[in-house]
Amino acid sequence: MTICRTVHAVPRPDGRVRGAGIAIGMGVLAVGLGGAAQGAPRGPDPCRIRVQTFLSPAGEPFHADPAAPPPVAGWFAQADRDRDGRLTPAEVRADAVRFFATVDTDGNGEIIPDELATYERGVPDISTYRDGPPDRRSARGTPYGTPVGGARYALANVPNPIAAADIDLNRATTRAELSNAAGKLFVGIARGRAALALADLPATPQALMLATCAARAKRVRR
């Protein structure tokens, strides 16, 4: 089962390239929630990451090269079914249903433990301790509430969206549970707005880290 995607640019039907809500270019950051959309490729990343990652509200991963536009643009274009440049909770729920079918390999309407384990193996980004476990004996350990697992690449602090959607804790996530969880997460981000443009989306923790590194590198060059 192929889950991961690499996103380099997102064309519109008219041939133009859809901008991203988060763009980092040689120390310049434009972040959602009021930030201007940017879509131009960036230069070498000062943090030297190997890949940019975005995890959708349903848990679908999108990847892009460090110098490419942010991968959140690929998810937005995919979920924006009517191509109006705005994303609604209904579209986010529909996108979750589509992705659910790729994880529910036996088609029984539930993601059971074996299917969840297969998904997790195919998406190492959600591993809580991917970069090594925090040292709980050290004051420098991971503080409570720090984004871990997939939350490092997501719009909200949810390490594993599929596992978290299992609200009745019966070790099986249904199509409705994942769809409702994704929609609820998006409604929380929208804060009363009926729809969001790409530029309205908040920055992921990884994007904020890249912005910090870019700004630091810019100061060093001066």
C-alpha positions, 0 to 999 in steps of 0.5 A: 500500500502506497501512502506517502506523496511527494509534492513539488507544485500544485497547478490550478486548472488554468495553469497557474501554481497555487500558493502555499500558506506557509513559505520560507525563502532565505529567511522570509516567512509568510505564515497562515492566519493572515500571512500572505500566500507564497508558492515560489521555490526556496533556496537550500534549507539552513536546518538541512532537513532532508524532507518537508512533511505535512500530515493532513487532519485525517493522517495522510502524509505529504512530502516535499523537497526542502527547496520546494513549496510547502507540502500543505499546498498539495493536501489543500488542492486535493481536498478543495473539491470545488476548486474555489480556493477555500476549504470547508469542514465538509470538504475536509470530512470528504477527504478523510473518507477518501483516505480512510479507504486506502488504509481500510484494506479489507474494506469492512468500514473499520481500521483494525489494529493490523491495518493501523500497524501497517499504516504506522509502518508506512508513515514513520513521521508519526513515530513519537520517538522518531528522533530519539526518546526524550530524557525524562531524567533531564530538565531538557526532556520534552516538556508536556504538551510539546508536539510529538509524532505526527503533530510535528507536521500537522495543523493541530497537536494530534500525534496519530489522527487515525488512532486518536479518532477511535473515540469509543476506544474499541481498537477500531476506527470507523469511517465516520469516526475519522471523518468526524474527527478530521472535520472537528479538528478543522472547525477548531482551526477555523474558529467560526469561519465557514471556510479557510483559504490556504493562507489562513492555515496555521503553520506546522511546528516543522514550518515554524522551526524552519522559519527560526533557522532561516532567520538565524542564518540570515542574521549570521550572514549579516 
